[in-house]
Amino acid sequence: MGTQYVNPQLPTSNSQERSYSVSVTQPALTSLTEDETLFRNSVYEFADREVRPLVRQMDDEAKLPRALIDRLFELGVMGIEIPEESGGSGATFFHSILAIEALSRVDPSVSVLVDVHNTLVINALLRWGNEEQKRALLPKLAESTVGAYALSEAGSGSDAFALTTRGAARGGDYILNGRKLWITNGNEADLFVVFANVNPEAGYRGITAFLIDRGAAGFTIGKKEDKLGIRASSTCELIFEECVVAADRVLGEVGKGYKVAIETLNEGRIGIGAQMLGLAQGALDHAVNYTKERKQFGHTIASFQGVQFQLARAAMEIEASRLLVYNAARLRDAGQPFLQEAAMCKLFASEVAERVTSLAVNLFGGNGFVKDYPVEKLFRDAKIGQIYEGTSNLQLQTIAKQLLS
Ligand SMILES: Cc1cc2nc3c(=O)[nH]c(=O)nc-3n(C[C@H](O)[C@H](O)[C@H](O)COP(=O)(O)OP(=O)(O)OC[C@H]3O[C@@H](n4cnc5c(N)ncnc54)[C@H](O)[C@@H]3O)c2cc1C
């Protein structure tokens, strides 16, 4: 006889059991409070007014002007979850998601700077930093210091904990040696969260997170990558040669860096979902505008049902992305499990972003293929969503693990 098959039981049990106490008055996932609406609108208006005129130049030059980064600090999107007494906005993770979505509608290169700074660096410091580290660093991160997060190396991407950067204890310090690759904000950051292994015999339990300043002796910024998309966002190699880091710059406990990485990246992933969501929305905004203007066969191309149906499908897919992204972010803010939801939102939103930007290029026709129009850039930018903060296969792995556990 074969394996005995037992019918599934309802409710389905997975490892993320939670109590459902949804009342009929619960607002829709996409309902925003007045404060959230004002915040989202102010970020979008800023992006439209101050970022949009710079998009083409920043992409051509592969550079974010410091003056624009200063304006992001002034706007209050560089310390969203930092408490007000430390100079931040004292807002929620969900606010970060709204800001990333709104900025991405105009330029995903600008939004990823904000995303890494808030959802990875500040997030890690808020959760794992000791009081002294928070007192010293949070006000700077809210005011003018850009953060970067350095986990990946040439030999360790998906297999992140195979990292070979070493931290050797010497006196009261750690001496770091190794190289990091692909580090977003490498050009702009003054504070780096860097993962190194201080006890390779212990495997991943030797991984430790360090807070390292730009300019630390033995730390240099290496090659800047020349990329397909999000070109204005810097992606750099970091080189550590006998870099001395004081023991009080360990973030969290020695040997617990793997936890810092897992937890922050689970949340960061929702930020990438928001980036891809905003990017797709931006592409659809352009496609709607263009198809209402462009005439062929004596009519606007938006009047053709074939085009209308393509736009409608894109709008539906974007709304589905938004629901997944907002749900994951709201679960995180509510302190409920969100691992699977975060993986799903990033995976889905990045696939939608690829499809919608490709459609936008098609609907612009020849104009979609040239740099004088905005959609070819968004098409290039969309590709990164399936690669960083865990490739699509790794998101599928996470979802499958939850499903089968
Ligand atoms: C523009 C950019 C910015 C980045 N920013 C940062 C940053 O700020 N900080 C940072 O630490 N890193 C950053 N990264 C690194 C990024 O997170 C890694 O590139 C990513 O995790 C993939 O690692 P990899 O490039 O080594 O690819 P690999 O891990 O070599 O993957 C190659 C392919 O193999 C597949 N694969 C690997 N393992 C499996 C498996 N077990 N099952 C199925 N398929 C598998 C992957 O899905 C992928 O398709 C950035 C990368 C880029 C390109």
The ligand as an SDF file (V2000), in Angstrom:
LIG
                    3D

 53 58  0  0  0  0  0  0  0  0999 V2000
   22.4720   46.8820   -7.3670 C   0  0  0  0  0  0  0  0  0  0  0  0
   22.7350   45.9590   -6.2060 C   0  0  0  0  0  0  0  0  0  0  0  0
   22.6980   46.4670   -4.9130 C   0  0  0  0  0  0  0  0  0  0  0  0
   22.9690   45.6370   -3.8220 C   0  0  0  0  0  0  0  0  0  0  0  0
   23.0050   46.1630   -2.5560 N   0  0  0  0  0  0  0  0  0  0  0  0
   23.4560   45.3960   -1.5370 C   0  0  0  0  0  0  0  0  0  0  0  0
   23.6890   45.9700   -0.2490 C   0  0  0  0  0  0  0  0  0  0  0  0
   23.4550   47.1690   -0.0110 O   0  0  0  0  0  0  0  0  0  0  0  0
   24.1860   45.1800    0.7360 N   0  0  0  0  0  0  0  0  0  0  0  0
   24.4640   43.8610    0.5230 C   0  0  0  0  0  0  0  0  0  0  0  0
   24.9190   43.2020    1.4740 O   0  0  0  0  0  0  0  0  0  0  0  0
   24.2430   43.2890   -0.6870 N   0  0  0  0  0  0  0  0  0  0  0  0
   23.7580   44.0200   -1.7120 C   0  0  0  0  0  0  0  0  0  0  0  0
   23.5650   43.4640   -2.9560 N   0  0  0  0  0  0  0  0  0  0  0  0
   23.8550   42.0430   -3.1520 C   0  0  0  0  0  0  0  0  0  0  0  0
   22.6130   41.2050   -3.4060 C   0  0  0  0  0  0  0  0  0  0  0  0
   21.8770   41.0670   -2.2300 O   0  0  0  0  0  0  0  0  0  0  0  0
   23.0610   39.8800   -4.0220 C   0  0  0  0  0  0  0  0  0  0  0  0
   23.5130   40.1680   -5.3410 O   0  0  0  0  0  0  0  0  0  0  0  0
   21.9580   38.8610   -4.0410 C   0  0  0  0  0  0  0  0  0  0  0  0
   21.6660   38.4130   -2.7370 O   0  0  0  0  0  0  0  0  0  0  0  0
   22.3010   37.6510   -4.9150 C   0  0  0  0  0  0  0  0  0  0  0  0
   23.5690   37.1530   -4.6150 O   0  0  0  0  0  0  0  0  0  0  0  0
   24.6030   36.8470   -5.8160 P   0  0  0  0  0  0  0  0  0  0  0  0
   24.6890   38.0700   -6.6420 O   0  0  0  0  0  0  0  0  0  0  0  0
   25.8430   36.3230   -5.2290 O   0  0  0  0  0  0  0  0  0  0  0  0
   23.8890   35.7350   -6.6710 O   0  0  0  0  0  0  0  0  0  0  0  0
   23.9500   34.1490   -6.4010 P   0  0  0  0  0  0  0  0  0  0  0  0
   23.6830   33.8710   -4.9730 O   0  0  0  0  0  0  0  0  0  0  0  0
   25.2000   33.6200   -7.0050 O   0  0  0  0  0  0  0  0  0  0  0  0
   22.7010   33.6720   -7.2510 O   0  0  0  0  0  0  0  0  0  0  0  0
   22.7700   33.4410   -8.6550 C   0  0  0  0  0  0  0  0  0  0  0  0
   21.5060   32.7000   -9.0720 C   0  0  0  0  0  0  0  0  0  0  0  0
   21.4570   31.4280   -8.4100 O   0  0  0  0  0  0  0  0  0  0  0  0
   20.2080   31.2700   -7.7600 C   0  0  0  0  0  0  0  0  0  0  0  0
   20.3690   30.5000   -6.5280 N   0  0  0  0  0  0  0  0  0  0  0  0
   21.3510   30.6170   -5.5790 C   0  0  0  0  0  0  0  0  0  0  0  0
   21.1380   29.7520   -4.5850 N   0  0  0  0  0  0  0  0  0  0  0  0
   19.9990   29.0740   -4.8760 C   0  0  0  0  0  0  0  0  0  0  0  0
   19.2460   28.0400   -4.2350 C   0  0  0  0  0  0  0  0  0  0  0  0
   19.6090   27.5360   -3.0660 N   0  0  0  0  0  0  0  0  0  0  0  0
   18.1400   27.5750   -4.8670 N   0  0  0  0  0  0  0  0  0  0  0  0
   17.7290   28.0830   -6.0460 C   0  0  0  0  0  0  0  0  0  0  0  0
   18.4010   29.0580   -6.6970 N   0  0  0  0  0  0  0  0  0  0  0  0
   19.5130   29.5490   -6.1180 C   0  0  0  0  0  0  0  0  0  0  0  0
   19.7480   32.7110   -7.4460 C   0  0  0  0  0  0  0  0  0  0  0  0
   18.3550   32.7610   -7.2790 O   0  0  0  0  0  0  0  0  0  0  0  0
   20.2290   33.4510   -8.6980 C   0  0  0  0  0  0  0  0  0  0  0  0
   19.2650   33.3200   -9.7180 O   0  0  0  0  0  0  0  0  0  0  0  0
   23.2480   44.2710   -4.0510 C   0  0  0  0  0  0  0  0  0  0  0  0
   23.2630   43.7600   -5.3480 C   0  0  0  0  0  0  0  0  0  0  0  0
   23.0270   44.5930   -6.4210 C   0  0  0  0  0  0  0  0  0  0  0  0
   23.1020   44.0200   -7.8120 C   0  0  0  0  0  0  0  0  0  0  0  0
  1  2  1  0
  2  3  1  0
  2 52  2  0
  3  4  2  0
  4  5  1  0
  4 50  1  0
  5  6  2  0
  6  7  1  0
  6 13  1  0
  7  8  2  0
  7  9  1  0
  9 10  1  0
 10 11  2  0
 10 12  1  0
 12 13  2  0
 13 14  1  0
 14 15  1  0
 14 50  1  0
 15 16  1  0
 16 17  1  0
 16 18  1  0
 18 19  1  0
 18 20  1  0
 20 21  1  0
 20 22  1  0
 22 23  1  0
 23 24  1  0
 24 25  2  0
 24 26  1  0
 24 27  1  0
 27 28  1  0
 28 29  2  0
 28 30  1  0
 28 31  1  0
 31 32  1  0
 32 33  1  0
 33 34  1  0
 33 48  1  0
 34 35  1  0
 35 36  1  0
 35 46  1  0
 36 37  1  0
 36 45  1  0
 37 38  2  0
 38 39  1  0
 39 40  1  0
 39 45  2  0
 40 41  1  0
 40 42  2  0
 42 43  1  0
 43 44  2  0
 44 45  1  0
 46 47  1  0
 46 48  1  0
 48 49  1  0
 50 51  2  0
 51 52  1  0
 52 53  1  0
M  END
$$$$
